[in-house]
Amino acid sequence: MSSKVLVSRCLLGHRVRYDGGASGPYDLLTQWLSEGRVIALCPEVAGGLPTPRAAAEIPGGQGTEVLNGRAAVMTTGGEDVTEAFISGAHQALALVRQHGIGLAILKANSPSCGNRLTYDGRFSGTKVAGQGVTAALLSAAGVQVFSELELAEAAEALALLEKHAL
């Protein structure tokens, strides 16, 4: 049986990024989609935000701080969109639990999905070490979170997960 993988919709070529664009598709993700492995979600859209939408960042760049109520997700226009980001993250976690997912491929650097780096909240293009809101929630739940920059590593991790599931 093939393991399911949670994948950011933009990485599959869906035009759901904040700017109305997409970030994919990637060959490996397209293959996994054809194999029935992919559960696709854009946490920001799932949380109720439109496409396109204003760019958003987390002051300090830490999704865990948002989840703990110590930081907000703010747009370039000063709108607080924290609730939508948290809602989308919890919808991602619900899918993980529903489908027994142990691995996610999420969009690098995103305030929702960034798994290693996020923008620092000043809209200056500066990245800091940290996770987006969804990546932080999934990581805390034990999900291995990779970005599109780590597809080879993700494929290896999935193979290990499936090997140990036998």
C-alpha positions in Angstrom: 0.0 0.0 0.0 1.3 3.5 -0.9 1.7 6.0 1.9 -0.1 9.3 1.5 1.9 12.6 1.4 0.5 16.0 2.1 1.6 18.5 -0.6 1.2 22.2 -0.9 -1.2 22.8 -3.9 1.1 25.4 -5.4 3.8 22.8 -5.8 1.4 20.8 -8.0 1.0 23.8 -10.4 -2.3 25.1 -8.8 -2.4 28.9 -9.0 -3.0 29.5 -5.3 0.0 31.4 -4.2 -0.6 34.9 -2.7 0.4 36.5 -6.1 -2.0 34.2 -8.0 0.9 32.1 -9.3 2.0 28.5 -8.9 5.4 27.1 -7.8 5.3 23.7 -9.7 4.6 21.2 -10.9 7.6 19.0 -10.0 8.2 15.6 -11.7 8.3 13.6 -8.4 5.1 15.2 -7.1 3.4 14.6 -10.4 4.4 11.0 -10.2 3.2 10.7 -6.6 -0.1 12.3 -7.7 -0.5 9.7 -10.5 0.2 7.0 -7.9 -2.6 8.2 -5.7 -0.3 9.3 -2.9 -0.9 13.0 -2.8 -3.4 14.8 -0.5 -3.2 18.4 -1.7 -3.9 21.5 0.4 -3.1 25.2 0.4 -3.5 26.1 4.1 -4.0 29.8 3.4 -6.8 29.2 0.9 -8.3 26.5 3.2 -8.2 29.0 6.0 -10.4 31.4 3.9 -7.9 33.7 2.2 -8.5 34.6 -1.5 -6.2 34.2 -4.4 -4.6 36.6 -5.1 -4.1 38.1 -1.7 -1.7 40.5 0.0 1.7 39.1 0.9 1.9 38.1 4.6 4.8 37.6 7.0 5.3 36.7 10.7 7.2 39.3 12.7 10.2 37.3 13.8 9.4 34.5 11.3 8.3 31.9 13.8 5.1 29.9 13.2 5.4 28.4 16.7 5.0 31.9 18.1 1.8 32.3 16.1 0.4 29.0 17.3 1.3 30.0 20.9 -0.5 33.3 20.6 2.7 35.4 20.9 2.9 36.6 17.3 0.5 37.5 14.5 0.6 37.0 10.7 0.4 40.4 9.1 -0.1 41.5 5.5 1.8 44.2 3.7 -1.3 46.4 4.3 -1.3 45.8 8.1 -4.2 43.3 8.1 -4.0 40.6 10.8 -4.6 37.2 9.0 -3.5 35.0 11.9 -6.9 33.3 12.2 -6.9 32.1 8.6 -3.3 30.8 8.9 -4.2 28.9 12.1 -7.4 27.5 10.6 -5.5 26.3 7.5 -2.8 24.7 9.7 -5.4 22.8 11.7 -7.1 21.7 8.5 -3.8 20.3 7.3 -3.4 18.5 10.7 -6.9 17.0 10.3 -5.9 15.6 6.9 -2.7 14.2 8.3 -4.7 12.4 11.0 -7.5 11.3 8.6 -5.0 9.7 6.1 -2.3 8.5 8.4 0.2 10.9 6.8 3.8 10.9 8.1 5.4 13.2 5.5 4.6 16.5 3.9 6.1 18.5 1.1 5.4 22.2 1.7 6.4 25.4 0.0 9.8 26.7 1.1 10.0 30.1 2.9 6.2 30.5 3.2 4.6 31.9 6.4 2.4 28.9 6.3 4.5 26.2 4.8 8.2 27.1 5.2 10.0 24.2 6.9 13.4 25.8 7.5 13.3 29.5 6.6 10.6 32.1 6.7 10.6 35.8 6.0 11.3 38.0 9.0 8.1 40.1 9.0 9.6 43.3 7.7 8.7 42.6 4.0 12.4 43.3 3.1 13.1 39.9 1.6 15.2 38.9 4.6 14.8 35.2 5.7 15.3 33.8 9.2 15.6 30.3 10.5 12.1 29.2 11.4 8.9 27.4 10.3 5.7 28.7 9.0 2.5 28.1 10.9 1.4 24.9 9.2 4.9 23.5 9.1 5.3 24.1 12.8 2.0 22.5 13.7 2.7 19.4 11.6 6.3 19.1 12.9 5.0 19.2 16.4 2.6 16.4 15.5 5.5 14.2 14.3 5.2 14.8 10.6 8.4 15.0 8.6 8.2 18.3 6.7 10.2 18.8 3.6 10.2 21.6 0.9 10.4 21.4 -2.8 14.1 22.0 -2.4 14.4 18.7 -0.6 12.5 16.3 -2.9 15.3 13.7 -3.0 15.5 13.6 0.8 11.7 13.4 1.0 11.7 10.4 -1.4 14.2 8.7 0.8 12.2 9.4 3.9 9.0 8.1 2.3 10.8 4.9 1.3 12.0 4.4 4.9 8.5 5.1 6.2 7.0 2.4 3.9 9.8 0.0 4.7 9.1 0.2 8.4 5.3 0.0 7.8 5.7 -3.5 6.3 
